[in-house]
Amino acid sequence: MDWFNSAEPALGGKTTPLRVSEVSAIVEDLLDDGRLQGIWVRGEITNYTHHSRGHRYFSLSEKGPGGTAAVIKCVMWRSAADGLSFSPEDGMEVIVSASVRHYAPHGIYQLQVEEILRAGIGEKYLLVERWKKELSAEGCFGPERKRPLPPFPVRVGVVTSETGAVIHDIRNVIGRRFPVEIVLSPTAVQGEGIQADIARAICRLADMVDVVIVARGGGSFEDLFPFNHPDVVRAIVHCPVPVISAIGHEVDVTLADLAADMRAPTPSAAAELAVPDKSVLNEGLATLRCQLLAVLNGRLQRAKEITEDLRDRLRPLRILRKIHERKQDVAELAERSERAVRGRIGNNRLALSGLSAALDATSPLRILARGYGVVEREGHVVRSTEGIAQGERLLLRFVDGRVQVTVERVEHGRNV
């Protein structure tokens, strides 16, 4: 067969073969699956190498039936390896937090490791992660349930060992800052199965104090493990008063810290959060006292000024002078009003006299007084002979009375 002249065989339904880079891209895309990111993997370390630049290279293996083994290559970059608390070795059983990555230059996939835990500790760490999810679903860590601390507690409850240095530190700090009654609810703070003792110690203080401090000194992850237990977390959540946690060092964070209403980096810091500082309060009181005195002095000065003004205004001579001034003003007003009224009356009289003369001049009675008479018919003045009939009765009005007359003969146009 002439392979050079024949058509290329169909590969995967395609007539053109894929390039190596294309296959690598497909593999990388498949490895981006979320199920392969941020996972925990358990296995035995083999082929461990500590590179001169600080990177760590090794494999995780798992022996299967018949002596076969599954192996995954791993790399841990220096930025993550610097945080290791122990030195990994071949044959060590570990649990790693990693994501699957594809290394195209060598055509392999590998785990990019972010954290390595010894198998025993790692299992506890995974258990804490599981508890954290369950308690978070119950709302134990929600910010909405966090309660404010009382500003002036009367009693402070402390859950810790009665023989350790923690209780002495708390007593010293509270005694120095703001002495109040301290109620100790003792419990073991280290050892297997002590979570029940811690939970009971918290519950004992429920109705006795105003705030509770749950405290323990520093220790390893395993030492602090009981404070991650759900029994302790739920005891803190259901405590009727606010809870301050101070467990381990500042970098140590337990589930009890997440559930507490307030977290302190150290037991001494928890005591400082629980009570106010009396020196600060005294300084604040001194400042308020000065401000109050300033306000009172200002008000007293204003009251004094008002009183002096009133005293001056209410002096008898001054009052009499004011009364005399007001009487004089009233007298002047009365005189001006009287003159105005008299002037107005005089003017009105003159006006009335003029109107009376004008009316008198035009009065019909003055004409009648000179011997004239007025002829009326049915209440109306007769001004012409027009319309007067023979025998008609008319009213003739004189200045001193009226008489009736009868028309005997009338010639229109002249009187007969």
C-alpha positions as CSV (number, residue, x, y, z in Angstrom):
1,M,0.0,0.0,0.0
2,D,1.2,3.5,-0.8
3,W,0.8,5.2,2.5
4,F,2.2,8.5,1.2
5,N,-0.5,8.8,-1.6
6,S,-3.4,7.5,0.4
7,A,-5.8,9.8,2.3
8,E,-5.0,10.3,6.0
9,P,-7.0,7.9,8.2
10,A,-10.0,9.2,10.2
11,L,-9.0,9.8,13.9
12,G,-11.7,10.5,16.4
13,G,-14.1,11.4,13.6
14,K,-11.6,14.0,12.2
15,T,-9.6,13.8,9.0
16,T,-6.8,15.9,10.4
17,P,-4.7,14.7,13.4
18,L,-4.5,16.9,16.5
19,R,-1.3,18.6,17.5
20,V,0.3,17.8,20.8
21,S,-0.5,21.3,22.1
22,E,-4.1,20.8,21.2
23,V,-4.3,17.6,23.2
24,S,-2.5,19.3,26.1
25,A,-5.1,22.1,26.0
26,I,-7.9,19.5,26.0
27,V,-6.4,17.7,29.0
28,E,-5.9,21.0,30.9
29,D,-9.5,21.9,30.2
30,L,-10.7,18.6,31.6
31,L,-8.5,19.0,34.7
32,D,-10.2,22.3,35.4
33,D,-13.1,20.3,36.8
34,G,-14.1,21.7,40.2
35,R,-14.0,18.2,41.7
36,L,-10.2,18.3,41.2
37,Q,-9.6,21.7,42.8
38,G,-9.0,22.3,46.5
39,I,-9.2,18.6,47.4
40,W,-7.8,16.5,50.3
41,V,-5.7,13.5,49.3
42,R,-4.3,10.8,51.6
43,G,-1.3,8.7,50.7
44,E,2.3,7.7,51.6
45,I,5.2,9.9,50.7
46,T,7.8,8.5,48.2
47,N,10.6,9.9,46.2
48,Y,10.7,13.0,48.5
49,T,13.1,15.7,47.3
50,H,13.9,19.0,49.0
51,H,15.0,21.3,46.1
52,S,17.7,23.9,46.8
53,R,15.3,26.7,46.0
54,G,12.9,25.5,48.7
55,H,10.4,23.7,46.5
56,R,9.4,20.1,47.5
57,Y,8.9,17.3,45.0
58,F,7.5,13.9,45.9
59,S,4.8,11.3,45.1
60,L,1.8,10.0,47.0
61,S,1.3,6.3,46.6
62,E,-1.3,3.9,47.7
63,K,-0.8,0.1,47.7
64,G,-3.7,-1.8,46.3
65,P,-4.6,-5.5,46.1
66,G,-1.8,-7.8,44.9
67,G,0.9,-5.3,45.8
68,T,0.0,-2.9,43.0
69,A,0.2,0.8,43.7
70,A,-1.4,4.0,42.5
71,V,1.0,6.9,42.4
72,I,0.4,10.7,41.9
73,K,3.3,13.1,41.4
74,C,3.2,16.2,43.7
75,V,4.9,19.5,43.8
76,M,4.8,22.0,46.7
77,W,6.2,25.5,45.9
78,R,8.4,27.3,48.3
79,S,5.7,29.9,49.2
80,A,3.6,27.1,50.6
81,A,6.4,24.9,51.9
82,D,7.8,27.6,54.2
83,G,4.7,27.1,56.4
84,L,5.4,23.4,57.1
85,S,5.6,22.7,60.8
86,F,7.5,19.4,60.3
87,S,9.9,17.8,57.8
88,P,8.2,15.3,55.5
89,E,10.0,12.0,54.9
90,D,9.6,8.9,52.6
91,G,7.2,6.4,54.0
92,M,5.3,9.0,56.1
93,E,1.5,8.8,55.9
94,V,0.1,12.3,55.2
95,I,-3.0,14.1,54.0
96,V,-2.5,17.0,51.6
97,S,-4.6,19.9,50.4
98,A,-4.0,20.2,46.7
99,S,-5.4,20.9,43.2
100,V,-4.8,18.8,40.1
101,R,-2.6,20.5,37.5
102,H,-1.3,19.5,34.0
103,Y,2.4,20.0,33.4
104,A,2.5,20.2,29.6
105,P,6.3,20.1,29.1
106,H,6.5,16.6,30.6
107,G,3.0,15.5,29.5
108,I,2.0,14.6,33.1
109,Y,-0.6,15.6,35.6
110,Q,0.4,16.3,39.2
111,L,-0.9,17.6,42.5
112,Q,0.0,21.2,43.4
113,V,0.1,20.9,47.2
114,E,-0.8,23.8,49.5
115,E,-0.7,22.1,52.8
116,I,0.6,18.8,54.3
117,L,-0.7,17.3,57.5
118,R,0.3,14.1,59.3
119,A,-2.3,11.5,58.8
120,G,-3.6,11.5,62.4
121,I,-3.7,15.3,62.6
122,G,-5.0,15.6,59.1
123,E,-8.0,13.4,60.0
124,K,-8.8,15.6,62.9
125,Y,-8.4,18.7,60.7
126,L,-10.9,17.2,58.2
127,L,-13.2,16.4,61.1
128,V,-13.0,20.1,62.2
129,E,-13.8,21.2,58.6
130,R,-16.9,18.9,58.6
131,W,-18.0,20.2,62.0
132,K,-17.5,23.8,60.7
133,K,-19.9,23.2,57.8
134,E,-22.5,21.5,60.0
135,L,-22.4,24.2,62.7
136,S,-22.4,27.0,60.1
137,A,-25.6,25.5,58.6
138,E,-27.1,25.7,62.1
139,G,-26.3,29.4,62.2
140,C,-23.7,29.1,65.0
141,F,-21.3,31.5,63.3
142,G,-23.7,34.1,61.9
143,P,-22.8,37.7,62.6
144,E,-26.5,38.5,63.3
145,R,-26.4,36.4,66.5
146,K,-23.4,38.2,68.0
147,R,-24.3,40.1,71.1
148,P,-22.6,43.3,72.5
149,L,-20.7,43.1,75.7
150,P,-22.1,44.7,78.8
151,P,-20.4,48.0,79.4
152,F,-20.3,47.7,83.2
153,P,-20.6,44.0,84.3
154,V,-21.0,43.1,88.0
155,R,-19.8,39.5,87.7
156,V,-17.4,38.0,85.2
157,G,-17.4,34.3,84.7
158,V,-14.3,32.5,83.6
159,V,-14.1,29.0,82.1
160,T,-10.5,27.7,82.4
161,S,-8.2,25.5,84.5
162,E,-8.2,26.5,88.2
163,T,-4.4,25.9,88.4
164,G,-3.1,27.4,85.2
165,A,-1.6,30.9,84.7
166,V,-4.6,31.9,82.7
167,I,-6.9,32.6,85.7
168,H,-4.1,34.5,87.5
169,D,-3.6,36.8,84.4
170,I,-7.3,37.4,84.1
171,R,-7.6,38.3,87.8
172,N,-4.7,40.6,87.7
173,V,-6.0,42.5,84.7
174,I,-9.5,42.8,86.0
175,G,-8.3,43.9,89.4
176,R,-6.2,46.6,87.9
177,R,-8.7,47.9,85.4
178,F,-12.1,47.6,87.0
179,P,-12.4,45.4,90.1
180,V,-15.5,43.2,89.9
181,E,-16.5,39.8,91.2
182,I,-14.9,36.9,89.2
183,V,-16.7,33.5,89.2
184,L,-14.5,30.6,88.2
185,S,-16.1,27.6,86.6
186,P,-13.1,25.2,86.5
187,T,-12.5,22.6,83.8
188,A,-9.8,20.6,82.3
189,V,-8.4,22.4,79.2
190,Q,-6.2,19.6,77.8
191,G,-6.7,15.9,77.1
192,E,-9.0,13.5,75.2
193,G,-12.7,13.9,75.7
194,I,-12.6,17.1,77.8
195,Q,-15.2,18.8,75.5
196,A,-18.0,17.6,77.8
197,D,-16.3,19.2,80.8
198,I,-15.8,22.5,79.0
199,A,-19.5,22.6,77.8
200,R,-20.7,21.9,81.4
201,A,-18.5,24.6,82.8
202,I,-20.0,27.1,80.4
203,C,-23.6,26.0,81.3
204,R,-22.9,26.3,85.0
205,L,-22.4,30.1,84.6
206,A,-25.6,30.7,82.7
207,D,-27.6,32.6,85.5
208,M,-24.7,33.7,87.6
209,V,-22.7,36.3,85.6
210,D,-23.0,39.1,83.1
211,V,-20.3,37.9,80.7
212,V,-18.3,34.7,80.3
213,I,-14.6,34.3,79.3
214,V,-13.6,30.9,77.8
215,A,-9.8,30.8,78.0
216,R,-6.8,28.6,77.5
217,G,-3.1,29.2,77.0
218,G,-1.2,28.4,73.8
219,G,-0.8,24.9,72.4
220,S,-0.7,22.7,69.4
221,F,-3.6,21.9,67.1
222,E,-4.2,18.7,69.0
223,D,-4.1,20.5,72.3
224,L,-6.8,23.0,71.1
225,F,-8.8,20.3,69.3
226,P,-11.5,20.0,72.1
227,F,-12.5,23.6,71.6
228,N,-13.5,22.7,68.1
229,H,-16.0,20.1,69.3
230,P,-19.8,20.8,68.5
231,D,-20.6,20.4,72.2
232,V,-18.5,23.3,73.2
233,V,-19.6,25.4,70.2
234,R,-23.3,24.8,71.0
235,A,-22.7,25.6,74.7
236,I,-21.3,29.0,73.7
237,V,-24.2,29.6,71.3
238,H,-26.9,28.8,73.9
239,C,-25.2,30.7,76.7
240,P,-27.7,33.4,77.8
241,V,-25.0,36.0,78.3
242,P,-22.2,37.2,75.9
243,V,-19.1,35.0,75.6
244,I,-15.5,36.1,75.0
245,S,-13.1,33.5,73.7
246,A,-9.4,33.5,74.3
247,I,-8.1,30.1,73.2
248,G,-4.5,29.6,72.2
249,H,-2.4,32.2,70.6
250,E,-3.6,34.9,68.2
251,V,-2.9,32.8,65.1
252,D,-4.9,29.9,66.5
253,V,-8.5,30.0,65.5
254,T,-10.9,27.3,66.9
255,L,-14.6,26.9,66.2
256,A,-15.3,28.1,69.7
257,D,-13.6,31.4,68.6
258,L,-16.0,31.7,65.6
259,A,-19.0,31.0,67.8
260,A,-18.1,33.5,70.6
261,D,-19.6,36.9,70.6
262,M,-16.1,38.4,70.8
263,R,-12.7,36.9,70.2
264,A,-9.5,38.0,72.1
265,P,-6.0,37.1,71.0
266,T,-4.9,36.3,74.6
267,P,-6.7,35.7,78.0
268,S,-5.3,39.1,79.3
269,A,-6.9,40.8,76.2
270,A,-10.1,39.0,77.0
271,A,-10.1,40.4,80.5
272,E,-9.5,43.9,79.0
273,L,-12.6,43.4,76.8
274,A,-14.7,42.2,79.6
275,V,-14.4,45.2,81.9
276,P,-13.8,49.0,81.2
277,D,-10.6,50.8,82.3
278,K,-11.3,52.8,85.4
279,S,-8.5,55.2,84.6
280,V,-10.1,56.0,81.2
281,L,-13.5,56.3,82.9
282,N,-12.0,58.7,85.5
283,E,-10.5,60.8,82.7
284,G,-13.8,60.9,80.9
285,L,-15.6,61.9,84.1
286,A,-13.1,64.7,84.7
287,T,-13.6,65.9,81.2
288,L,-17.4,65.8,81.6
289,R,-17.1,67.6,85.0
290,C,-15.1,70.4,83.3
291,Q,-17.7,70.6,80.5
292,L,-20.6,70.6,83.0
293,L,-18.9,73.4,85.1
294,A,-18.4,75.4,82.0
295,V,-22.0,75.1,81.0
296,L,-23.2,75.9,84.5
297,N,-21.0,78.9,84.8
298,G,-22.2,80.2,81.5
299,R,-25.8,79.8,82.5
300,L,-25.2,81.5,85.9
301,Q,-23.5,84.4,84.2
302,R,-26.4,84.8,81.8
303,A,-28.9,84.5,84.7
304,K,-27.0,87.2,86.6
305,E,-27.1,89.5,83.6
306,I,-30.8,89.0,83.2
307,T,-31.4,89.5,87.0
308,E,-29.4,92.8,87.0
309,D,-31.3,94.0,84.0
310,L,-34.7,93.2,85.6
311,R,-33.6,94.8,88.9
312,D,-32.6,98.0,87.0
313,R,-35.9,98.0,85.1
314,L,-38.0,97.4,88.2
315,R,-36.5,100.3,90.4
316,P,-39.4,102.5,91.9
317,L,-38.1,105.8,90.6
318,R,-37.6,104.4,87.1
319,I,-41.1,102.9,87.2
320,L,-42.6,106.2,88.3
321,R,-40.7,108.0,85.6
322,K,-42.0,105.6,83.0
323,I,-45.6,106.0,84.4
324,H,-45.2,109.8,84.2
325,E,-43.9,109.6,80.6
326,R,-46.9,107.4,79.7
327,K,-49.4,109.8,81.4
328,Q,-47.9,112.7,79.5
329,D,-48.1,110.8,76.3
330,V,-51.8,109.9,77.0
331,A,-52.6,113.6,77.8
332,E,-51.0,114.8,74.5
333,L,-52.9,112.2,72.6
334,A,-56.2,113.2,74.3
335,E,-55.6,116.9,73.5
336,R,-54.7,116.2,69.9
337,S,-57.8,114.0,69.6
338,E,-60.1,116.7,71.1
339,R,-58.7,119.3,68.7
340,A,-59.2,117.0,65.8
341,V,-62.8,116.3,66.8
342,R,-63.6,120.0,67.3
343,G,-62.1,120.9,64.0
344,R,-64.0,118.1,62.3
345,I,-67.3,119.3,63.9
346,G,-66.7,123.0,62.8
347,N,-66.0,121.9,59.3
348,N,-69.2,119.8,59.2
349,R,-71.3,122.7,60.6
350,L,-70.0,125.0,57.9
351,A,-70.8,122.4,55.3
352,L,-74.3,122.0,56.7
353,S,-74.9,125.7,56.7
354,G,-73.9,126.0,53.1
355,L,-76.1,123.1,52.1
356,S,-79.0,124.5,54.1
357,A,-78.7,127.9,52.4
358,A,-78.6,126.2,49.0
359,L,-81.7,124.2,49.8
360,D,-83.5,127.2,51.2
361,A,-82.8,129.2,48.1
362,T,-84.3,126.6,45.9
363,S,-87.2,125.7,48.2
364,P,-90.7,126.2,46.6
365,L,-92.0,127.5,49.9
366,R,-90.0,130.7,49.4
367,I,-91.7,131.3,46.1
368,L,-95.1,130.6,47.6
369,A,-94.3,133.1,50.4
370,R,-94.1,135.9,47.7
371,G,-97.8,135.3,46.8
372,Y,-97.5,132.5,44.3
373,G,-99.5,129.3,44.3
374,V,-98.9,125.8,42.9
375,V,-101.7,123.9,41.1
376,E,-101.7,120.2,41.7
377,R,-103.6,117.3,40.3
378,E,-103.5,113.9,41.9
379,G,-100.2,114.7,43.7
380,H,-98.5,116.1,40.6
381,V,-97.7,119.8,39.8
382,V,-99.8,121.2,36.8
383,R,-97.4,123.2,34.7
384,S,-99.6,124.1,31.8
385,T,-103.3,124.5,30.8
386,E,-102.8,121.8,28.4
387,G,-105.1,118.9,29.4
388,I,-107.3,120.9,31.8
389,A,-111.0,120.2,31.3
390,Q,-114.1,122.2,32.1
391,G,-115.4,121.5,35.6
392,E,-112.2,119.6,36.7
393,R,-111.3,119.8,40.3
394,L,-107.7,120.9,41.1
395,L,-105.7,121.5,44.3
396,L,-104.3,125.0,44.7
397,R,-101.4,125.1,47.2
398,F,-100.4,128.3,49.0
399,V,-97.7,128.9,51.5
400,D,-100.0,128.5,54.4
401,G,-102.3,125.7,53.1
402,R,-104.3,124.2,50.3
403,V,-107.7,124.8,48.7
404,Q,-109.7,123.0,46.0
405,V,-111.0,124.9,43.0
406,T,-113.2,124.0,40.0
407,V,-112.4,125.0,36.5
408,E,-115.3,126.8,34.9
409,R,-114.1,127.9,31.5
410,V,-110.8,127.2,29.9
411,E,-109.4,128.4,26.6
412,H,-106.2,126.8,25.8
413,G,-103.4,129.1,25.1
414,R,-104.7,131.9,27.5
415,N,-106.4,132.1,30.8
416,V,-110.0,133.3,31.2
